[in-house]
Amino acid sequence: MHHAYIYEGPLAALAGLAKDARTRFQFADLHDPNVQVLEFEKFGIDEARELKEMASLKSTSGRALFIIATGSMTVESQQALLKLFEEPQAGSIFILLVPQGSVLPTLRSRFLPYPQSNQQGSTLLESARSNLAENFGKRFLALPYTSRSAEITKLLKDDEGVRERVRDLLSGLESELYKNVSKNEEVRSALADIAKVRSYSNDRSPSFKMLLEHLAVVLPKL
């Protein structure tokens, strides 16, 4: 059994992925202290240090499962994790959920793709979907640019809760695009653009309008 697996998909896939991983790797107890499910909007060097510290602790059973989901990872954090994923503590299994195309080749080389049949893949993505966010993403991708711009203006009209609304839109766009990810390079490029925008949106004072207008222009019409 390998010790590190990568699953490329939207953050909202975490619940389905965690459920599947518990069954697959035989961690049946929902309250098992040896299972850590961690979610981050942005994974930086501090989060990398925290994960390394957690992974260094010995579990009572000699086995541990770490499921890490993040919307983006800094280059520094990925470099800091190279040794952890190359030489982990015996009995540890790591599963990394990230947007498509967001992991450096040097880090990716430590992972195997998360094993799944077509049916399991559908189940994971199905469990990922928030109907509201997905419907918004589907509607947005069907619009021409001028209408997309109008939707962005409405989305950003009220400052309160704007970061959460932007996050929901990005998740909805990702979920919709992942349905078509195998069809063409344009969709894969679009997912990479969303990953970059998600990273920038976590800055202290991001220009949400500029970021979303960029997506309005570059995302394909579906």
N, C-alpha and C positions, 0 to 999 in steps of 0.2 A: 504494500500500500504506500502510495506517495504521501508526502507530508504537506504539500501546498497546491491549491487549486485556484483557478481564476474563472470568474463568471462575469461576462460583460453584459450589462443590462441597466435598467433604470433603478434608482435608489429604492423605489417602491417595491421592488422584487424581493426585498430583504426578508419579509415574513415567510414567503413561500420557500425561499432558498434555505432559511434556517430550519424550517420544518422538514424539508427534504434531507438536509444534511444530518439532522439528528437521527433520522431513520436509517439513512445510508451508512453512517459510521457508528451506529449502535450506541447512541446517547439518548435512551428512551425517556428518562426522567426529565420532565419539564423544568424541574427545580435543581437540576444537577449543577453543583457549584463549579464543575470542571468545564462548563460550557459558557463562553463569553460571546455575546452578540453585541457588537459595537457599531454605531452609526454616526457618521460625520458628514457635514456639508463640505468641509475642507480639511484635508489631512496634512498637517504640517510637521515640522521637526519635533515640536513638543509632543504631539500625538504619537510620533514614531518612538520617542523615548519611553513614553508611558506603555506602549504596547510591548516593547522589548523588556521592560521591567516586569510586566505581568507574565510574559512568556517565560521568564527566568525562574518563576516560582514553581516548585514541584507540587504536583497534584497528589491527593491522597490515593487515587486509583492508579497513578502512573500514566494516565491518559488525559488529554485536554483537547478541546475543540474551540478554535477562535474563528468567528465569522465577522469579517470587517467589511462594512459597506461605506463608501464615501463618494461624494459628488465630484471631488477632484483631489489630486495629490501633488504636492510641490516636488520639484526635482530633488531638493535636499532630503525630504522625508523618504523618497524612494531609494536614494543612495544609502541612507542610514539603515534601511531594512535589508540590504543585500545579504549581509552575513547571517541575519536571523533566519531568512528563508532558505539559505544555503546549508546552514548547520543548526537546525532547531533542536531543542531538547527532545530526547527520545520520547515517543508517545504523543507528541503534539501534532495536531492537524490544523492547517490554516486555510481558510477560504476567503478570497478577496472578491468583493463585488464592486465593480468600477464601470464608468461609462466606456463605451467602445473607443479604442485607440488612445487611451489616456495614460497607459503604463509604458515606461521606458523599456526598450528591448533587453537591456541588461537585467532588469528586475523580472520581466516577463519570462526570461529563460529559466527562472527558478520554479515556474508553475507549470502544471498540466491544465488543460481545459477542464472545467467542472464536468464530470461524466453525467450524461443524461440522454434518454431516448427522446424522440420527437414528442411523444406524449408527455413526458416529464417536463420538457422545455415549455410546452404549451401551458402546463399546469403552473409552472413558476411564473410565467408572464401573466397568466390569468389572475393569479393571486396578487400580482403587483398592481393591478389597475384600480385606480380611484376613478369611478365613473365620471365625476365632475371634471377632474383634470383631463382625463382622456378625451371626453367629449369636446372640451375647450380646444385641446390640441388638434383633434380631428377637424374641427370647424376652421381653426386658424390656417391649417395647411391647405384647405380647400379654397381659401380666399386669394384674390389677386392682391398685388402689393398695396394699392391704395386703400383697400378695405382692411388689410392687415394693420396698416398704420393707424386707421381709425380705431381698431380694436385695442391697440396699444395705448392710445390716448385715453380710452375709457378705463383700461386696466390701471393706469397710473394716476387717475384723477384724484383719488383720495390717498393721502400720505399714510394714514393709519393702516397697518397690515400689508403695506405694499410689498415688502420683502417676501412675505408668505405667498402672496398672489403670484409674484414672479416665479417663485420656486415651484408652485403648482403648475404654472404654464409650461415651464421647462420639463417637468416630469411628464406632463400630458403629451408634449411634443415628442419626447423620447419614446414613450410607450407606443405612440402611433407609428413612428419611424421604424422602431424595432420590428414591427410586423412586416416591413418591406426591406429589411436590412440585407437580405440575400439577393435582392433583385438587381441592384446596380451600384456603382461606385459613388454616384451622386448622393445616395442616401447615407452611405458610410461617411462621406465627407460632411454631411449635414450633422450627423451625430457627433463628430469631432468638434464642429463649430459650437454645438450646444454645450459640450463639456467645457470648452474655453469660456463661454459666456457664463456658465455656472460658477466657474472659478473666479472670474472677475466680479461677479455679483456678490461675492462674499467679502469684497474689500470694504474698508471702513465707510466710504461715501461713494458708492458706485453710481454711474449715470445709467440708470435702468433704461431710460428712453433711448440713449445711444446704443446700448447693448441689444435691446429688443428690435430696434429699427434695423440693425445689422442683420439679425436673424430674419426679419421680414423680407429683406432683399435676397439673402443667399439660400434660404430653405426652399426645397422644391415644392411645386404645387402637386398635391396628391388628391 
